[in-house]
């Protein structure tokens, strides 16, 4: 997945341009999750080894794509230590998950409806001290309640090597997608992150590469999907291409 700068990028590249390369890449990830879910796995967590690998962007793109096929989709920003999703969606992020788990407000008061193509969004919320906010019992009860209301729930979690919260969230999720920044994330970081998830029997679904440099990828000659990506350009764009 490649990130583009600018405002409204998810709406422009996925909603307004459903045949764009970005939309097709995210659709492929959603299809893999759909085919592998068998109708039971509805809570998907996105994580990575370290910060700045693109997991928040991928979580948002994937949620928007799910919302194109399902009427009730919720995106949760569970990175309460470094909340950023509300900025990408240009909404108020003062109240959210932190306040729900503290018993200050209900989920109905915190969830923002229809923020991007029919997607509902639960911000992380703001608090002066969030060291002990995420706990297994409280988060599990919340997700159980939300599952009664939504077809799919996407959780954007902190990096697995940075915060213990991620292991709590992974134990609640039905499946975990592990994001790796292409040609950047150290192999030891990936090994250690996956080892931590496996130590708690987390439902690791698969690995996704982010921020791929397509030109370098082509020069390296990998025999995977990306190697042939440029040959598919006639499938993207408008009806005349």
N, C-alpha and C positions, 0 to 999 in steps of 0.2 A: 504494500500500500504506500502510495506517495502522497505526502501532504502538500497542499498548495496554500499560499498565503492570500489573505484578503478576507473581506467580510462576506457573509452569506455563502461561504464556499461549499457547505454541505447542501444547502438548498439549490445552488446553481449547478453543482456537478452531479448530484444524485437525483434530486427531485425534478429539476428543470431539464436535465440532460440524462435521461435514464439509459442511453446507449453510450455514454462516455466510458473511457477506459477505467476511470475510478469506480463508477457505478457498477461496471461489470465485475471488477475485482471484489468489491464488497458483496455483490450478489453471489459470487462463487463461495465466499465464506459463509454467507447465510444459508446457501443451499447445502453446504457440507454439514452445517449444524442441524438443519431440518432433516436431512437424510439420516444423520446419525442419532437423532433424538428419539425417534419412535414414538413421538407424541407425549413423552413423559418428562423429558429434560427441558424445563422451561426457564431455569435460572442459570444464566451464563455469566461468568466472571472473566474479565480481561485483566491480565497482569503482565509484568515484565520483570527483568532482573534489577534494573536500576532506573532512576528518573530519566526523562527526556528521550524515551524510545518511541513515543507516539501512541501510547496506549489510550490516552484520553480521546485523541482524535479518532482512533479506530473504534473505540466504544461508541462514540457519537455517530459515526458513519454507519456502523452495524445496526444501531438502534433505529436510525432513520430508515434503513432498508427493511428491517423487520416490520416497521410501521406501515410500509407499503403493502404488506401482505396480510397483516393481522390488525384487527380493530383496536386491540388494547395492549399497548406496549409501554413499559416503564423503563426509563434510564435512571439509575441511581449513581450519584457521585459519592462513593464511599471513601475517597481520599480526603479525610477530614483534616489532615495535617497540612496539605497543600491543595486546597480546593481551587479549581481552575475552570471547571466545566461551565459554570454560570457566566463567565466572561465570554466564552465561545458562543453561548446561546444568547448573550446580551439580555440576561434577566437578573432579577434581584436574588442574591445568594446569601442573604443575612440569616435566614431561617431554613432549617432543613433537617437532615438526618441527626445531627448533633442534638437539636432541641427535642426531636421525637424520642430518642433513646434516653434523654434526661427527664422525660415525662412532662415537659413544658407545653408541648402542643401535640395535636393528633396528626396522623398522616394526611388527613383531609385538609388541614390547615397548611401543610408544608408542600404538598405536591402541586406543581405548576402544570396545568393541563394544556395540551395542544400547543407546545412550544415550537415544534418543527415537523410539519407534515403529519400532524395527528399524534405526535409523540408526547407522552407525559414525562415530566422530569422532577426528580427529587434531589435538590441541591444538598451539598454536604453540610451547609450551615456554617456559621461563624461562632467561635467561642474562645475566650482567653486561655483556657486550659483544656486540651482534648486528649491528654495522655491516656485516660482510662475510659474513653467514650465507647469504643467498640468492644462489646463483650458477647460471648457466645449465646447466652440465654436471651438477652434482649434483642440481638440482631436476628436470631433464629425465629423468635416469636413475630417480629415485624415482617420478615419475609414470608412466613406462613400466612399472615393476614393478607399481604399484598398478592400472594398467589391466587387467592380467591377472587381477585378483581382483574388480574391481567393474564393475557395469553403468554407473554414473554417478558422477562425482567433481565436487563443487562446491568451488571455491576462493574463500574470502573473502580478498581482497587488500587491501593498503593503498591509500589514495587515490592516484590517478595523479599528482597535482601535488606530493605530499608526499615520496615515496620512489621511488628508481630501481628498487627491487625489483619494482614493479608491471609495468614494461615487460618484465622478464625473465619474470615469470609469464604475461603476456599472450602472449608468443612461444611458450609451451608449451601454452596452452589451445587447445581446438578452437573456442571461441567466447567472446566477452566481452560481458557485459551491463553497460551503463553506467547507474548510478543517479543521478537528479537529484532533489533535495529540492524539492518543488513550491513555487513562488512564493518561493524563498529563494536557491537557488544562483545566483551572478552569471553572466550569459551569457558573459562573457569567460573565466571559470573553465571552463565547459563547453567552449567553443571550444578553449581551450588544451589541455585534457585530451584531447579527441578528436584534436586535431592531433598530440599526442605519440604516441597509439596508432597513428594512421595512418602516422606516420613510420617505424614498425617493421613496418608491414603486419599489425598485429594483427587478428584475425578479429572485428571489431566486429559483433555480432549485432543489437543494438538498444538502445533506451533505455527505462528504466522510471521512472515518477514515484513518489516516496515521500512519506509524511506529507501526503497531500492533505487540505486542509480542505474537507470536502464541502459545507458550507453556503456558504462563500465561492465555491466552484467553481460551485455551482448559481446563485448570484446573478450571476456573471460571464456565464453563458449560453453556455459553450463547447459547440459542437455535436459533442462526442465521447461516448464510452461513459459517462463520469462524469456528463454532463448528464442522462442518462436513468436513472441508477443508482437513484434513489429509487423509480422506478416498478416496480422488480423485487423489491420487498420480499417479495411473496408467494411467491417462489421460495426464500427463506431461512427458517431456523428449523425448527420441528417439523412433523410431518405434518398438523397441524390448521390451519396458516397458509396 
